[in-house]
Each structure stands twice: as structure tokens, then as C-alpha cells.
Amino acid sequence: MKVIDTKLDGVKIIEPSVFQDNRGFFMESFNHQRFAEHGLNYNFIQDNHSLSVDKEVIRGLHYQLEPNAQTKLVRVIKGAIYDVAVDIRKGSPTFGQWVGVTLSEENYRMLLVPKGFAHGFCTLSDNTHVQYKVDEYYSPLHDKGILWNDPTLQIDWPTSNPILSDKDAKQPLLSKAEINFMHPSKMEVGHEIL
């Protein structure tokens, strides 16, 4: 397994070891011990699976507030997506910056999106199946989002006319979004800021 850092601290590209022969392939999509050896010690408790029947579906940008924030490990079972993570940690030197990675059934890559980041993706093919692990259960009370095309983010989506849910079409701009994440360097201990 290979772990690749991105420009956003904590957001990682995971390349699993894939063993192929004339029958097909085998891979470990998740192994707690191997992840922990790379400092990625997460307790994933739920698997989610989405199907987007059309190309150019955008789902996102989504996150859950603390104390129900989620780390996500995202991969594609069939098809391909352009997967995006946005830093929404107040006080972060990369606040409002994003990374985008193509995940597909051919490249086997996964994206690790920690707490404190908004997440979304755009499908690059019809009938795309996305599966992702989370380390916290879904909480409607803490479920929040940011508008996919917020001009301050300048995300280079592979479409300008996406298929959206009503909910995602009405998400707020980052400047108006409810956020309670702080960058670790800005967290308070007692009355002191570290």
C-alpha cells in the first residue's frame, strides 16, 4: 500500500496493492493494521454506497459538524469520479483551498478525507458506484454543506452544468456556511492559544 500526501494536511491518496492474473484481481480495500502503520488509525464504523446513473452528477460539498464530524475513505467500485476535498478548518493556512483527484475502477485509488474538510465528487461516467467508509454515524442535525460552485473556492469541476439534488443546489457559500472546525494550531488550552 502506498500513501501519497496532498497539499492539504491530512488529505491522503491511498494506492492499495493490487494482485492481478488471468482471473481478475485481488486487493485489500481496507486493512486497519496497514493503515495504522502509516499513521492512519481510524475506527471506521459504517460503509456507504452510492450509484449515480448519469455522467456529470455532482454530490457535495458535504460535511458533518463536530461532535459528529466524519473522516471518509472514498473509492470507486465501477466508473470514475473527480473527488474533491476542501479545507474548512478555521485558522488553517490552507483554509478554503481544495484538492481534486480522479478515482476510478481502473486506478483503484482511494481518497482519505479527514474531519474538518468538505467533500464532494463529480461523476465522469454513467452508472458510477462510489463506496466510502466513515468513522461516525450519519447525523441529520449535524449534516451541512457548501455550494458546489462557490466562486471563492474556484474548484475546477469537469462540468459547468451538473446534475444536482435540490439540497445541493441550495447549499450556502463558504462565507455563510456553519462551520465549527479549528485548525490544531489555533485550538485553545485553558486560556492560551497553542
Buried (B, 14 or more C-beta within 10 A) or exposed (E): BEBEEBEBBBBBBBEBEEEEEEEEEEEEBBEEEBBEEEEBEBEBEEEEEBEBEEBBBBBBBBBBBEEBBBBBBBBBEBBBBBBBBBBBBEEBEBBBBBBBBBBBBEBBBBBBBBBBBBBBBBBBBEEBBBBBBBBBEEEEEBBBBBBBBBEEBEBEBBBEEBBBEEEBEEBEEBEEBEBEBBBEEEEEEEEEEE
